């Protein structure tokens, strides 16, 4: 008689404490809101700190007035409630320790006749393109002034956004086309090197559903970043490391539905990032057997080479280590191409693939969700909770049951898995366009779709700007 034994995978679990962030005058805190309120932003009293932000405004006569009133009022501070901390203000003596500068020379008005022409234009395509051209023309006039603004607020009326915030239309060559006004305007604004922000009419009028101090925190954090400041910096990332995110998008106007373009997002250990557009290539999911695009060995090597060259130009240093993030597993050709270049140029590297999933979860015995920062392994599979209950604050910032992300692939033997998990958790805190404590994805992956959607609107002859502030 033979005894059969079932082999069950070993389950291991460990917890990583919430990473600290660095604020003004070297103050430390885990929470961006508390850190800024207590110490000021990271670049306060440093060379990069903008003591004031010159704000330009585009809109109708009504929305210009509303948006400026909202801006001034909220910059003075916004009360919080039991779930949302008070916003201390965007003032020289508190909050971001910076001032807002408004001037009639930094205003471009959309006239009533221009508005009516855009809204009444027949067909979504013509109306969309007319609206986009109108906004770009107003931005051009601001940019060509004697002293252009640092940042432009676009206050759009509801009727214009309702008509053209996003449109779909048929093209004889391309078929069904989807366009998004915000993305298209961000792409057009690259020509003028001015960061922008669209402000919706319900927000100006105080009718937004979100809590007012939450809106103010996110809005002014983004404005400070776009105005040239650094809201906070990470702690715990290995010096000399370049963190790279790779993703893909299909160019607007491509004649082939299988055409793809690669995007690279690279960050140093201080959280400073840059965006690069890679090469175009064809990817047929039916032929290749995967819906996720993959690179050939030569393409992968060339892409990493481009990253290292541009990183050297922008950061004035060559990285000693490179960590590459992707949301699909590395195919053998991709691994070989990247490894060859990285071995020759850097030496130490890690290739890390992360995927969203909802099939594996921890069920805690308490009524609270699992702790953010919990890593558990089932056999060779690794999972990390980047959302969940924040133990240090005794708070859960989500609205649904959190799911961990899965580390589905790791190529490299120079870095312990614990260090990679800790670094990934730190990178979830590096979204300078809001004041959230952290997000589901590390910054190397978080903005991939956003950046791709904006890149998609850029013509091939327009070089994308590398700074992240032009994409958020």
N, C-alpha and C positions, 0 to 999 in steps of 0.2 A: 504494500500500500504506500502510495506516494503522498506526502503532505505538501500542499501548495500554500505558499505564503504570498500575500499581496504586498507589493512594494509601494509605499506611499512617499511622496516627496516631502522633504524636510521643509518646515515653515520657520523662517527666522524673522524677527521683528526688532527694530531699533528706532530711536527717536532723536531727531536733530533739533536743537533749540532754535528759536526764531533768530535769524541773523540780525546783528546790530548794523545801523546805518550811521554815517558820519555827517554832522551838520556844522553850522557856523562855529568858529573858534574851537573846533575839535570836539564838540559835544556829541554824545552817543545816545541813540534811542532806537528801539525796534520799529517805531511807528512814524511815518513821514509827518503826519499832522502834529503829533506831540513834539517831535524833534524840531520842526520849524517854529512852532509856537514858543518853545523854550529857548532855543539857541539861534534861531534865524537860519536861512538857507546856507548850504555848504560854501558857496562862493562869497558870502558876506565878509567884507573887509579884505577880500582877495582881489586880484587884478581883474578877474572875469566878472565881478559883481556889477550889474547895471544899476547905478544909483537912481536912474529914472528910465522909463520905457516910453518912447514917443509913439503914440497910438493913432493910426489913421483909421478913418471910418468910411465905408461905402454903404449906401442905402438910400431909401426914399427920404423925403424931408421928415416924415413921421418916424421912421425906424432909426434915422440918425439921432434924432432927439431922444427917443426911447433908449437906444443902446448906450448913449453917452450918460444919460441919467442913471441907468442900471449900473454902469461901470463905476461911476463916481460913488454912488450910494454903497455898493457892495465892497468897494475898496476900503471903506471906513471900518468894516467889520460886520459880521453876521452872527446873531445869537444861535446857539445850538440847542439840542434837546437831550433827552436821556440816552439816545442812541447815536447822536451826532455831535462831535465836539464843536465848540465855537470857532468861527474863523476870525483870527485876530486882525486881519486887514492887510492891505497892500499899501503900507505907509512908510515914510522915512524913519519913523521911530518905533515901529513894531511890525510883526508879521514877516514880510519879505524884506523889510528895510529898504524899500524902493518906492519911487513915486510914479504916478501916471501923468504924462504930459499930453494935453489935448490942444489943438490949434485949428483955426478955421482953414489954414493952408493945407491941412492933412485930411480934408473932407472932400469926397466926390459924391455928388448927388445923382441918383437915378430919377430923371424927371417923370412926371405923370404920363407924358406922351410916350416916352421910352418904355415905361412899364406896361402901358396898354398895348403897345405894338408887340411886345414879347408875349403877353398873355393871350392876345387875340390871333397870334400867328397860327395859320392852319398846319396841322400835323405836328406830332411830338418831335420829330427830327428837326424841322426848321425852327420851332420854338426853342428847343434845347440849345441849338447852335447859336441862335441869336442872343439868348440869355447869357451863354458862356462868353460870347464875343463882347457883349455889353460889360460884363464884370471885368473881363481882362482889359478892356479899354480904360475903365476907371482906375484899375490898378496901375496901368502904364502911366497915366497922368500923375498919380501919386509918386511913383518911382522916379519920374523924371524931374521932380521938383528940386529946388536948390538944396533943401535939407529934407530928404525923404524920411518917412516914419520908420521905426524899427519893426513895426508889427501892424497888421491891418485887420480890423474887425469888420466883418461883412454882415450887416444887419438886414436880413432879407424878409420881406413881408410874406405872410402866410399864403396869399393867393399865388405868388410867384413860386414858392417852394412846393405848394400843392400841385402845380402844373408840371414842374420840371426837376424836382429833387431827384427823381429817377424816371427814365423813360425806356420804352422798348419800341422798336420799329423794324420793319423788314427792309433789307438791302438786297438789290438784285444780285450782287456778287457774294455778299457775306452771309445772307440769310437773316435770321433773327439776331438783332443787335441790342445789347443792354448798355445804357449809359447812366452814370451817376454824376450829378452836378458837382458835388463836393470834390470827388476824385479828379474830375476833369479840370476844375478850377485850380486845385493844388498843382496839377501837372503844368497848367498854363503859367502859374505864378513862378515857376522855376526860372523863367526868363528874366524876372525882375529881382530875384534874390531877396524877397521879403516874405517872411512867414505870415500865414493868414489863419483866421479863425471865423467860422460861420456862427452867428448867434441867431437863434430862432426867436420868432415873435413871442410865443408863450413864455419863454425865459425872460425876455425884456419886460414883459407885462406882469411878471410874478405869478404866472399861471402854470409853471412847470410842475409836474407831479413829484419830482424829487425834492427832498428837503433842502431849503435855501442854503444852509451852511455847507452842505455836501457839494452843491453846485459851485459855490464860491471857491471852496478848497480846490476842486478839480480845475476850474477855469483859470484861477490866478497862478496855480502851480504851472500849468501849461504856458501861460503868458510869460512868466518869469523865465522859463526854459527857452521859449522862442525869442525872448528879448536878449538872450546871451548868457543867462545865469545858469548855475548848477544847483538844483534844489537840494540834493543830497548825494553822497558817494557811498559805494559799498565798502564793507570791511570783510576780510577773509578770503578774497580772491588772490590767487598766486601771482606775485609780481612778474612782469614780463610775459604774461599769457595773453594771447589773442583768442577771443571767443567768437566763433564764426557760425552764422546760420545760413543755410542754403535752401532756396525754394525756387519755384518755377511759376511762370504765368504764360498765357497765350496772348500775343500782341493784338491790339485792336486793329482791324484792317488787314490782318494776315490772310493771304489767299488760301492758305492751307489750314484746315481745322486741326491738323496734327502739329503745327508749328509751336515751339515753346521757346521761352527765353529764361535764362537763369538769373537769379538775384542773389547777391551776397550781402549779408549784414555782419559787420565786424566790430567788436568792442574790446577795449583794453581793460585792465584791472581797475580803472577808475570809473568805468561806466561810459566813457566817451566812445561814441559810435560813428560809423560811416556806412553809407549805402553804395553799392556798386551794381551796375548792370553788366551781366555777362554776355555770352554769345547766344545766338539763335540756333536751334537744331530741331529736327523733326522727330516726333514721338507718336507712333500709332499704337494705341492701347490694345487693339485687336491683334495686331501683328506681334507685338512684344510680349503680350500676356500679362500686362500690369497696367493699371490706370495711373499709377504714380510714375512720372517721368524719371528716367535715370540717364546718367552720362556714360559715354564711352571712356576708356582709359585715358585717351589723349585729351578729351574734353575736361575730365576731372582734374588731370594734372595742370592743364592750362588755366583752369579756373582758380586753383589754389595759388599758382604762380602769380596771377593777377592780383589776388588778395594780398599776398606778401609784398608785392611791389608798391601797391597803393597804400598799404598800411605803413610802410617805410616813409612814403612821401608825406602822409598826413600826420602820423604820430611821431615822426623823427626818430624812430627806433625800429630795430628788427626784433620780432618776438622771439623769446627763448622757448616757448611752448605754444602749441595751437590745439584748440579743442573745437571740433566741427560738429554742429547739431543739424539733424535732419528729421523729418517726420515720416520717413519711409526707410526701410532697411537698406544698407549699402550693398549694391550688387558687386560681384567679384571685380569687374572692370573698374568700377568707381573706387573701390578699396585700393587696387593696385596703382591707379593713376595718382590718387592723393598721397598714398604712402611713399611712392617714389619721390615726388616733389618735396614732401615734408622731411623725409630722411636726408635729402641732399641740402635743404635750406635751413631746417630748424633742428631736427633731431628728435625732440620729444613731441608726441602728438597723441590725441584721442579722437576717435570718430564715434559719435553717440547718436543713436536713433531713438526718438521718443514718439509714442503714439497715444492718442486718447482711447479710452475703453471704459466699459461699464459692467463687465462680466465678473471682475474680481474686486471684492470690497472687504473691508474689515467691519465686523459687527461688534461695537463696544457694548459692555454690559450696562453702561449708564445711558441716560436720555440724550447725552450730547454726541455729536458726530465725532469721528476720529480726529486726532490732533493733526493740524498742519505740521509738516515736518516728519511724519511717520513714514518709514521705509519698511516694507516687508518683502520677503523673497519666498517664492514657491519653487523649489528646485533651482533651476538656472534662470528663472524669470524674476525680474526686479520691478517693484511698484513703489511709487512715491506720492504721498498726499501733499500736493502743493496748495490745496484748499482744505479747509476744515476748521476745527475749533482752535483758536489761538490761546495756548495755555497761559502765556505771560500776561495777556490782557483779560483773560476770562471771558472772551467774546467769540462769537461765530458771525462772520461777515457775509456769509452766503445766504441764498434764498431757497436752496434745494439740497438734497442729500449729495454730499460731495463724492466724486469718484477719483481714484488715484490715476496718474499717468503711468504708462508702462515703458520701461527702458527695454526696448526690443532688440537692440544691437549695440555692441561695444567692441571696437577694434582698437587695440593698443594695450600695452602691458606696463607702461611707465607710471600710471596713476592709480592709486587704490580706489576701489569703487566708492568707499565712504567719502573720499574727497570730491569725486565727481558729483555725487548726490548733494553734498553740502554746497558746492559751487552752483549747481542747478537751482537750489532753493534761493540762494543769494540773487541769482539773475532774474528770478520771478519778481523781485522788488525794484527793478530798474526801469519802470515805466514813468518817465518824467513828464508825461502828458496828463497825469492825474495824481492824486494824493492817496491812492489806495495802498494798503499795507503790502499786498502782494497779489499775484495773479496765478491762473492755472498753468501758464507756460512761461519758460524763461524768455527774456527779452530777445534772444537770438531767434526764437520761433514766433513769439507773440505777434510781432508786426509784419510777419511774412506776407500774409494775405493783404493787409492794408497797403504795404509798399507795392506789392504786385499789382493791385488794382489801380494805383496811381501811375506806376510805370507803364501800365497797359495803355494809358491815355497819352503817353509821350511819343512824339514822332521820332523816328530813328536818328534824325539829324540834330536832335536836341539832347545834349549831354545832361544826364540827371545830376543834380547837386548831391554831394556825398553826405551833407549834414542832415541828421534825423529831424531837426526842427522844421524842415520844409515838407515833411510827410505826415505830420501828426496834427 
